[in-house]
Amino acid sequence: MQASTVIKAKKLSVSFELDPPKIIFKDLSFSICAGEHIALTGPSGAGKSTVLRCLLGLIEPSSGEILIGDQFLNSKSIWNLRGEMAFVPQEADLGGGTSREFIERPFKYHINLAKIGNLNRLPDYMKMVGLDMKLLDSKTGALSGGEKQRIAIISALLLDRPILLLDEVASALDSDSTKLVFDLLAGLKEKTIIGVVHDESKMPFATREININGRC
Amino acid sequence: MGAVDLSTTGMIMAYLVLIIPLGIIMWQKVPIAGRVLIAIVRMTLQLLLVGLYLQFVFKLDNAWLNGFWVLVMIGVADVSIIRSCGLRVRVFALPLMPALLLGTAIPLLWLVGAVLRRPNLLEAQYLIPVGGMILGNCLRANIIGMKNFYSSVRRDEKSFQFVLAQGATLREAITPYLSEAFQAAISPTIATMMTIGLVSLPGMMTGVIMGGNDPMLAIKYQIGIMIAIFTGTAITMPAAVLLALPRSFSPFGNLYSHIFKDNR
């Protein structure tokens, strides 16, 4: 049985209104099926992170369209569609409080209120990514880059959304932590994962690669 | 007994004291002597013109004219706030206007009507000076608050967008920024209330006392005006930000860069 398409981008173009205008990518099209683990690759500046930000409505494309599930992404649907995706940025800013406050914060938003029970899974996830529970009460400013990254990954996983968007999540992780995180992500068979990486080897659990060459 | 009138000699004496600050500026070679002189000339001309106009307004004491004058003051404050915040006038002039109108009108009409119990709410003697005091403080609070709000969201753009990505509505995403900006905006008024009478004697109070009235009467007026100022600043700043939301954030919740004068 063929899996259904969950994300479809059609002739997507992004350019910034500079003088002269800066074209990030032009006429980019791709389809992603449910449960696929995609390595989004391409050279620096090709617009890999921009693709993720377009899916989240954080960058508004100059042309083209995005379909998530059966909904076109627009200014009305985006407020619900963001509830279908969890995002881990490249350098997560965890704010000024403790790790626990950072993790609990999104559960105060209306869209996530019903998922507050997911916080029960926090000890399991902490163990799976190799973090001590004591770290939850540490100020985020005292955490290393790798610890911050893993806290951000846990926060995304707790939101339990069908689509995971990961922007170079292993960039601040050592090899042991990377293995733990990738083992955890590889086991999420029911989730659609798009991971931005420089090349496919950086995402060994990927089931497919989408390459953006930046010179469309 | 009224306040002592200032003779021409008295006014000349007032200007003569400027020799001291100007002398310090020249001595310290601070390159602002030109700006200071322009400021003194502008202050004199502006106050003279306003004085002449107010004489006319007070003489006529026409409710429409008085109301119109307050609207003019609000319009000037509107543009002045936006420019001081480094924001674009064409984006913010319209949404800021009702915020200033609300923040000025509510405490002003309450003070004149409910506290002073004047039968005519638009009486020039009260409406214009009290309106000016409330508006002047709203102006200061709004410059601090709006500048704080927009520069914080702009500075933390990635974190702000991360919060949107986590599913926050625009209102949920701006709440911490608005709260911080609101605190910054009202802090000077709170600090003034904490030290009033001990550190400073405000202009209104000194005016009433110099007019030959009982200091207790001046105190009562000052309490009324401080509460009105605090109420005005508390209304105006959040109202301005909330009313400007559709013009400063895209329908996707992203902060427009073109709202800043130094758009980059």
Interface residues (C-beta under 8 A of the other chain):
Chain A: R53 L56 G57 L58 I59 E60 S75 K76 I78 W79 R82 G83 M85 A86 F87 P89 A92 D93 G95 R105 P106 K108 Y109 H110 I111 N112 S155 L159
Chain B: D156 K158 S159 Q161 F162 V163 L164 A165 Q166 G167 A168 T169 E172 S250 P251 F252 G253 N254
